[in-house]
Amino acid sequence: MSKLIATVLGIGYVSLAPGTLASLATLPLAILVYAVGGFVGYALLTAAVLVAGFASVAEASRSAGVADPAEIVIDEVAGQLISLFPLPLGLWLHGSNVLILPWPGVLAAFVLFRAFDILKPWPISHVDGLQSPAAIMLDDIAAGILAALLVAILGAVAHGLTR
């Protein structure tokens, strides 16, 4: 069961860019959960993925025999959900209809998260260097947080909230 969760139902076994594919697959899931469950549903999904991720990566990496196996992509799902977090939070805080989808924000969150996850600037590189099962999740969480901060800043600028 740990491998199934850690590989996100086998997406991690795709040979070409499994992390990017997992991040991309997260987008429609995030949009659907937000449309159906609003901000609370989105927050619960994010929390559930974080719990499932931390619970599954230790076993999955131990059975793979390497510190951070490429097939483990639940960390990308967690990081991508975190990077998108300002969008449902902002819509919820402003009382917007859950069917509003800020596509520029979704695109920015995807691109920024993938860039931070691949390039691993500091402090992500520091977390990635820890070489522990928890670090598998933590570096993507850090990339998601940095992307979310930039998405929030870009959203504030785009909507004139910085004046």
C-alpha positions as CSV (number, residue, x, y, z in Angstrom):
1,M,0.0,0.0,0.0
2,S,2.9,2.4,0.8
3,K,4.3,2.0,-2.7
4,L,0.9,2.7,-4.3
5,I,0.5,5.9,-2.3
6,A,4.2,7.0,-2.7
7,T,4.0,6.4,-6.5
8,V,0.5,8.1,-6.7
9,L,-1.2,5.0,-8.2
10,G,1.8,4.2,-10.4
11,I,2.4,7.6,-11.9
12,G,5.9,7.5,-10.5
13,Y,6.8,4.6,-12.7
14,V,6.4,6.6,-15.9
15,S,9.9,6.9,-17.4
16,L,9.7,10.4,-18.6
17,A,9.5,13.2,-16.0
18,P,7.4,11.4,-13.4
19,G,7.6,14.4,-11.0
20,T,6.3,16.8,-13.5
21,L,3.6,14.4,-14.6
22,A,2.5,14.0,-10.9
23,S,2.4,17.7,-10.5
24,L,0.4,18.1,-13.7
25,A,-2.0,15.3,-12.6
26,T,-2.5,17.2,-9.3
27,L,-4.0,20.2,-11.0
28,P,-7.4,18.7,-12.1
29,L,-7.7,16.9,-8.7
30,A,-7.1,20.2,-6.9
31,I,-9.6,22.1,-9.1
32,L,-12.2,19.3,-8.6
33,V,-11.8,19.1,-4.9
34,Y,-12.0,22.9,-4.5
35,A,-15.1,23.1,-6.8
36,V,-16.9,20.4,-4.7
37,G,-15.6,21.1,-1.2
38,G,-14.5,24.7,-1.3
39,F,-11.5,25.9,0.7
40,V,-12.2,23.5,3.6
41,G,-12.2,20.5,1.2
42,Y,-9.0,21.8,-0.4
43,A,-7.3,22.2,2.9
44,L,-8.4,18.7,4.0
45,L,-7.0,17.2,0.7
46,T,-3.7,19.0,1.3
47,A,-3.5,17.7,4.9
48,A,-4.4,14.2,3.8
49,V,-1.7,14.1,1.1
50,L,0.8,15.4,3.6
51,V,0.0,12.7,6.2
52,A,-0.2,10.0,3.5
53,G,3.1,11.2,2.0
54,F,5.1,11.2,5.3
55,A,3.5,7.8,6.2
56,S,4.4,6.2,2.8
57,V,7.8,7.5,1.8
58,A,9.9,5.9,4.5
59,E,8.6,2.4,3.6
60,A,8.7,3.0,-0.1
61,S,12.3,4.4,-0.1
62,R,13.5,1.6,2.2
63,S,12.1,-1.1,-0.1
64,A,13.6,0.7,-3.1
65,G,17.0,0.7,-1.5
66,V,17.9,4.3,-2.4
67,A,17.5,7.6,-0.5
68,D,15.1,9.3,-2.9
69,P,13.8,7.0,-5.6
70,A,12.5,8.7,-8.7
71,E,9.2,6.7,-8.6
72,I,8.2,8.4,-5.3
73,V,6.1,11.3,-6.5
74,I,3.6,11.9,-3.6
75,D,6.0,14.6,-2.5
76,E,5.4,16.4,-5.8
77,V,1.6,16.2,-5.2
78,A,2.0,17.7,-1.7
79,G,4.3,20.5,-3.0
80,Q,2.0,21.3,-5.9
81,L,-1.0,21.5,-3.6
82,I,0.9,23.8,-1.3
83,S,1.9,26.0,-4.2
84,L,-1.7,26.4,-5.2
85,F,-2.9,27.2,-1.7
86,P,-3.1,31.0,-2.0
87,L,-5.7,30.6,-4.8
88,P,-8.5,28.8,-2.9
89,L,-7.6,30.7,0.3
90,G,-7.8,34.1,-1.5
91,L,-11.1,33.1,-3.2
92,W,-12.5,31.9,0.1
93,L,-11.4,35.0,2.0
94,H,-13.0,37.2,-0.6
95,G,-16.3,35.2,-0.6
96,S,-15.9,34.3,-4.3
97,N,-17.8,31.6,-6.1
98,V,-16.0,28.3,-5.9
99,L,-16.5,27.9,-9.6
100,I,-14.1,30.8,-10.3
101,L,-10.8,29.4,-11.5
102,P,-7.9,31.8,-11.6
103,W,-6.0,30.2,-14.5
104,P,-3.0,32.6,-14.4
105,G,-2.5,31.7,-10.8
106,V,-2.8,27.9,-11.5
107,L,-0.2,28.2,-14.3
108,A,2.1,30.4,-12.1
109,A,1.9,27.9,-9.2
110,F,2.7,25.0,-11.5
111,V,5.6,26.7,-13.2
112,L,7.1,28.1,-10.0
113,F,6.8,24.9,-8.1
114,R,8.4,22.8,-10.8
115,A,11.2,25.4,-11.2
116,F,11.9,25.4,-7.5
117,D,11.7,21.6,-7.2
118,I,14.1,21.1,-10.2
119,L,16.6,23.9,-9.5
120,K,16.5,23.5,-5.7
121,P,17.7,27.0,-4.7
122,W,18.5,27.6,-1.0
123,P,16.8,26.7,1.4
124,I,15.4,23.8,-0.7
125,S,18.9,22.5,-1.5
126,H,19.7,22.5,2.2
127,V,16.6,20.4,3.0
128,D,17.2,18.1,0.0
129,G,20.7,17.4,1.4
130,L,19.4,15.9,4.6
131,Q,19.1,12.5,2.9
132,S,16.3,11.1,5.1
133,P,12.9,9.8,4.3
134,A,11.4,12.9,5.8
135,A,13.6,15.0,3.5
136,I,11.9,13.4,0.5
137,M,8.7,15.2,1.5
138,L,10.3,18.3,3.1
139,D,12.2,19.6,0.1
140,D,9.0,19.6,-2.0
141,I,7.1,21.2,0.8
142,A,9.7,23.9,0.9
143,A,9.5,24.3,-2.9
144,G,5.7,24.5,-2.5
145,I,5.9,27.2,0.2
146,L,8.3,29.3,-1.8
147,A,6.1,29.0,-4.9
148,A,2.9,29.8,-2.8
149,L,4.6,33.0,-1.5
150,L,5.4,34.1,-5.0
151,V,1.9,33.2,-6.2
152,A,0.4,35.3,-3.4
153,I,2.7,38.2,-4.2
154,L,1.9,38.0,-7.9
155,G,-1.8,37.8,-7.2
156,A,-1.6,40.8,-4.9
157,V,0.2,42.8,-7.6
158,A,-2.1,41.6,-10.4
159,H,-5.2,42.6,-8.4
160,G,-3.9,45.9,-7.3
161,L,-3.7,45.0,-3.6
162,T,-0.2,46.5,-3.2
163,R,-1.3,50.1,-3.6
